[in-house]
Structure formats: C-alpha cells, structure tokens
Amino acid sequence: MKLLQLFGLLSKRPKLGRRNGSGKEIEKQYRSFLEDMEDGYYEIQIDGRFVYFNNYFSRLTGYKPRQLQQLSLYELLTDDCRGRVENTFRKIHRTGLSTNHMEWTILRQDGVRRTFEASITLRAPLTGEEPVMRGVVRDITDYKENEEALRLGTRAMTATNNGIIIIDPKNIYSIINCNPAFEKITGYTNDEVVGKYYTLLFGPVTDSRAIESIRQSLEQEYACRTIVKCYRKNENPFWNEMKFLPVRDSYGTLSHYVGIINDLTEQFQNQYKLRESEERFRKLIENASDLISVISEDGIILYESPSLKRILGYDSVRYRVGQNIFDYVHPDDRVDAVSAFSRFVKNPGNITKFELRMKHVDGTWRMMESISHNLLNNPPIFGVILNSRELPTVNGSNTDEDKF
C-alpha cells in the first residue's frame, strides 16, 4: 500500500476524546487495522517520545515493545540524520504541513543500520491534548542497495572497453540493453539492437559449432566462452571473444544473461604479422651461410642454425644445444676464451670480433672467426649472438688475429 493511500485511511481515525460506545468500537477497529498493517505505524510527541506504535514498527527496529516505550524516536536515529529529522518534525509541528517521502537511517537494536522511508503528518489535538506527530515507515534498505548496485553496474558498463549486452532468457535471448563500447565495436546503436536477437552478429562464415555451443549453454543456463567470427553493422568481419554469464536473483531464478564481447581483430592481425616476421627471420637464419648461435651468460648453447652441419659436421642443431660451447674449444684456447667471455658478458650491448679453434665432428680443429653481440639484457633473446664462419688455418694452429 502506498504511503499516500495510507494517509487517507489515517485521516479517518476517530477522536479519542469521545466516550460513547460507537466511538470506542471505531477506535477498536482502527487499532486492529493498524496492527494488521504491513508497514510500521508510529505516533510521537514533539520531543520524540512514543504515544503509540504498532507491532510491525517494533519488529522493524528490532526492539521489543516494552524496550521501545522507554526510548524516543530520536534515540533510534543515527547521528548523521538525527538533526535533520528533528528539524523536519519541528517544522511540521509549526506549520501543519506534511511529507510523504523522508528517509531515516535507523540503528536497530542488533546494531544494524537500516534505511526507512517515512511519512510525517500532524494530528490535530483535542482540547487539552498535546499535538501528536504520526506516520508510516517502511524498510527500503534492500531497495536502496539494489539501486546503488544498479548505478554502479551502469557506470561499469559505460566505462569498460568491452562490449556488453543484456539479454532476456524468457524472450529467445533478445537484447534488452547494450553499452557504448558495444555500439563502437559493432556499429549498432542501442535502439537498433534492443528487441533483436544476439545472433545478429553472426554471418555466413561464422563457425556453426561455436554457434551451437553458445545455444546449448544458454538453454542449459551455464556460462560459456568462445572465439568466433562475427560481423559489424557494415558487414565487415571481426574476430570476437564472446562470453555469456547467467545472472540469478535472490531466489536462484535466472533473470538475465550478461554477454561480453571483446574485439580481437587487432590482436589477431598483430599475431599474424609477428608470425610472418618470425617466418622471415627463420628462413633467413636457416639459409644463412654463417653459423649463427645463441649463447647464455654462462656459455650454454641455446640455439644453433642448420649451417652447423655444413661448417662443423654435426648432424642436428640439437646435437650441441644444452652443452657448454667451451667444451668444443681447443684446449690451448679455452682458458683465454673463458676469461675473455666472462669480461664480455658484463657489458650489455657490446660487440666484438674474435678467433678460436672449434672442434669438428671428425675430431679435427677448425679456425672460426666470430662476431659476438651481447644481447643478454634484450628480451626476448637474453643471450649472446655469435655469427661465425670458418677461416683457413695455418699449419693447424691459431693466427695472431684478435681473440676474446
């Protein structure tokens, strides 16, 4: 029952000063009506002391009737609203005006804050009576919390970069609402999609298996995620990560689905370009005439190009990967090479040229000239790049060229 309607009923209350039988009977019926109300009813004096309250009002506050009779209304109010309510009561007491929609914050007997919507009106006193303020209250805490949650949800929908649609499970999953990001991604406005089905994003080459997966998840009321090719309003295709999340009310009943779309087109294009770049680099490395190696800070071989077989005779690039490169260096060169390498790796970005003898698969030694580039601090390489080629040897010994 609306508070305004209750005002009309309350205005018919009998004057308690009448002593005839008819008046007493009407008073009894009136009290019975107040006790049957599903809203709290109260009557107080201007100082906040209770003249009367019904049982529902007592239950709303959490106090037993005998406890409530020892308190004033103002004692139930939280500090932040007490002064405002007192001023309103004084104004109504002075002017005779009334209000239907005033919010109170009550601290219940159990310490829980609750928000009430209250009406306040002045009951005209009989001769010799003090003026009485009266009205009806109802607990609107849950409504206020839901209202705030809705505002937060609306702000979140507006702020997110992902497209969001709300769909109705009771109407073949038609769209109820969408956010600005959805409009930006798809080109459809909210007015154009409301009442339409979420399938308006699908087209001639949309994967039928993905469509069926979404349909089944919606029918069985569980969440789903899939990546599927969709179409914008202008019919341009785009790769879309779609998620559908079921939302249930406090009774566990499915109320709606939240659909989230994430345009992956740019990401896919970047991945494609990266794959193309990696493929070009791979072909360049595989067809290089020089031996290209990646060495860790402690000398472990992380990668070697296929030219390893042609230059040093090893059948597979995996033959030496994981081994220490200095195990393949001539014993006479090894100590100096390890020492020079240890100094070299301490200077990221440094480039140097050196020569040393490397062991061939047949057990002979080959003079190698290498250009070394320190990329230990350069992701994703994190290593030393060696570009090596074979030099002719002089009597099987080292030359006097630069070494590490």
N, C-alpha and C positions, 0 to 999 in steps of 0.2 A: 504494500500500500504506500503511495507517495505521501510525503510529508504534508503537502498542500491539502490532500484529501483528509488526512487525519485532523488538520486544523479545523475543517468544517465540522467534524464529529465532536471535537473537543469543545467547540464553541457552544454546543448544546448541553454542556454539563449543568446540572441543577445547582441552584444557590443553596449552600449547606445550611443557611440560617433558617430555612423553612422547617417547621416541626410537624406538618400534617403527614398523614400516612402515605399519601401519594408521593410526597417529596422523598420520604425515606425509601420507598420502593424504587423510585427512579435513581436515587443515589446508589442503592444496592446494585441495580442493573449496570449503572455507569462503572462502578468499581469492578464488576465482573468483566465488563468489556475491556477495561484497562489491563486486567490480569491475563486475558486471553490474547493480547496483542503480541505480535512477533517483533516488536520494536520496544526499546526502553522508553518508559514514560517517567517524568520526574516533575515535582513541584518543590520550589525552594523559596526562601525568603531572600531579601536583597543581600543579606550577609552570607549567603551560601548554605545556610542550614536547611536540611531536608524537611519538608512538610509531608511529602508523600513520594513514594516511588513504587513501581510495580516489580514483580519478581524478575522479569526479564532484564530490567535495568540493573538489578542486583547481580544477576549472572554475568552481564557484560563487564562489570567492574571486577568481578572475582571476589567481592566481599559478601559475607552473609548479611542478611537484613539487619540483625542487631548490631553488627560492626558498622554498617553503613550509616545507621542512625546516629552514631557518635561522631561522624565526620561531617564536614561541609563539602560541597561540590568543589570548591576551590582547592581543597587539600588533595583531591584526586587528580587535578590537572598538573601537567609537567611545568617546570619553571618557565620554559620558553613560550608557553601560551597562556599562563595564568592571568597575567596583567591584561592581555587583550580581551579575554573572556569577561573578566570583572568589569572592564570599561564598557563592553557591549551591554552587559546586564544593567549597569547604571544608566546608560543612555536610554534603553528600552523602558526602564522604570520611570525615567523623567519624561519621555516623550510619548509613551504608549505605542510606539512603532514596534514592528516585529521583524524577524528574519527567519528564513527557511533553510539556508544552506551555510551554516557556520561550521568550521572544522575545529574540533577539540582534539588534543592529544592527552590521553588518559594513561596514568601509570596504574596498571591493575595491581591487585593485592599480591600476585605472584611476581611482581616486578617487571612484567612485560608491557612495553609501550604499545598502545593501540590507538588508531585514529578513528574518531567518531564524526559523523555528520549530524548536526543538531539543529532543531528549530527552537526558537525562543519567542514567547509572547507573554503579555501581561494580562493576568486575570483580574478583572475589576473587583475590588474588595467590597464586601458587605460593610455595613456600618459597624465601626469598632474593630474591623479586621485589618491586619497589615497586608499590604499588596503582596501578591504571590506571583513569582515567575514560573512558567511551566513550558514544557515542550516534549518533543520526541527525539530520541537519538538512535542511531544505528551504526554498527561497526562497519567501516568501509576500508579497513586496513588492507585486506587482500585485493580489493579493487584498486587501491592506490598503488600497491606494489606491482600489480599486473600492468597498470597504466604506465608506471615508470619503466618497467621491463620493456613494454611496447615502444616507449620513446627511445630507450637505449638501442633496441633492436632496429628501429627505423634509422637512427643515426649511424649504426654499424653498417646497415645495408647501403646507406648513402656514401659512406666513407671508403668502403672496400673497393679494391680494383677488380675483384672477381664479379662476374655477373651472377645475380641471384634472382630466381623466380620462386614464387609461392604457388603451389598447385593444389587443387582440390581433389582429394581422393574419392569424393562422392559424385563427381561430375566428369568421369572418364579422364581424370587428371588434367583438367583445363587450368589455365593460368589465371591466378587471382591478382597477382601483382608482380612487378619487376623493379629492379633498382636502376639508377642511371648508368652503372657500368655495363649492365646487360644491353641497354639501348646503344651504348657506344660500341660494344663488341659486335652486336648483330645488325645494327641499323634499324631495328624495330623500336617504335615508341611504346610506352606503356598502354596507351589507348589501342594500339594496333594488336597487341598480344593478349589483353585481358579477354577471357572467354574462349581463346584459341587453345589448341592442344600443344603440349610441349614438343610434339613431333613436327611442328612447323619448321624446326631447324634441320630436319633430315632431308636428304636428297637422293638422286639416282644412284650414287655410288657409296652411300652410307652403308657400312657393314651390317648386313641383316642379322648376324649373330650378336652384335652389340645391341641392336635394337631389341632383339628378343630377350637378351639378358636384363635390360632395363625394364621391359614389360613384366617379366616374371618377378623381379624384385619388388616392383610397385604392387603387384597383385598379392604377393606374399608378405608385404609390409615390412621389408627389411632394407637396410641401407645398401647402396651399390656404388661402384666407381668403375668407369670405363673411359677409354680414349677412343674417340670416334670422329669421323669426318663429317662436319656439318656445313651449313650454307647460310650466308648472311642474306639480308633482305635483297641486296643487289645481285644475288645468286653466286657471289664469289665464295669458293670453298675455304674452310679453315679447319685446322685440327683443334679439337675441343676435348678437354678433360671434363667429363660430366660426373657429378656426384648427386645422389638423391638421398636425403636423410629424412626418415619419418619423425614426426613430432606428435606427441601424445598429450592429452590433457591430464588433469589430476586423477581422473578415473581410469587412466590407461587406454582410453579410446583414441584411435588415430584421428587427429584433427586436420592435419595437412602435411604436405611434403615441402621441404626446402630443397630446391635444385640449385646447385652451384656450378657455374661454368668458368673454365679457365682457358683462355685462348693460347694455345701452344704453338701457333704457326711460326712466330718469330724464333722461338726456341728450336723448333724442328729445322727451320731454314739455317740457323747458325750451326746446328749439329751437322747438317748436310755439307755446309761449307767447310766445317772442320774436318769431316771425313774426306772431302775432296782434297783439302790441303794435306792431310796425313797421307792420303794415297799418292799424291805427287811427291811428297817427301820420301815415302817408302820406295817408290820407283827410282828416285834419284839416288838413294843410298844403295839399293840393290844393284844398280847399273854403274856405280862408281868404280873407276879403275883402281883407286887407292883403297887401302884398308881403313875403315872408319870404326873406331872403338869408343865405348863409354866406360870410364874407369871411376870407381868410387874413391873416396878420400883415403882409404887405407889400401888402395891398389887392387881391389877386387874387380874383375872384368864383369861388367853389367850387360854389355851388348857388343857384338862384332858383325860387320857387314859380310854378305856372302863372298866378297872378294878374298876373304881369309883363305879359302881353299886354293885359289889360284896363286896367292903370294906365299903362303906358308904351308900349304898342302893339307890342311885339316879338312876332313870330310864335311863337318857340320859346324854352323856358327855356335851350336850349343856345346861343342866339344870343350871349349875353354871357358865359356861363361860360368861364373861362380868360382873360378880359380884365380889365384893371385898372379898378376901379369909378370911380376918379377921372378916367378918360378921358371919363366921362359926366356929370361935374360941371361946372357953369357956370364958365367961365374966371375970372370975378370971385370965385368962392367957393373955387376949387381950392387956392390956396396955404394959406389959413387951414385948410381942411378937412384937407389932408395933414398939416400941423403938429399939429393937434388930435388926429388919428387916431394919429400917432406917439406922442404922450404917453399916449393912452388905452390902447394895446395893452401898455404897460408895467405895467399894474395888473390882473392876472387877477382875475376876479370882479366888476370894476367895471361899473356900469350908468349910462348917461347918455342924455339926450334932446337931439336937435339938429335943425336945419332947414337945408336947402340945395336948390338948384335942380338937377334932373336932366333930362337930355336925353330928349325923347320921340322915337319913331321918325320922326315927321314933321318933326323939326328944331326944334320949339318947346321951351320950357323949362317944367317943372312944379315947383312948390314941394312938396317932400316933407318930412314930419315923420317922424323915425325914432327908435325906442328901440333903443339898442345895448347888447348884453350881451357882455362879454369872457369867452369860454369857451376861450381858447387853451390853457389847462392842463387841460382837462377832456376825457379820452378818452371816446368816440371822435370827438368833434366837432372839437377842436383848431382853433377858429375864432372869429370874432366874428359873433354873430347880430344881424341887423338886421330889425326889424319896422317896415315903412314904410307910410305912407298919404299920399295926395295932399291938399294944402291949397289952398284958393283963393288965388290970387296977387293982389297989389295992384299994378296997372299993370305986371305982368310983372316986378316986382322983388322982392327979398327983404324980409321983415319984420324987425322987431327982436327976434324970439324968440331963445332960446338956440341957439348953434351949437356945433360941436365945440370 
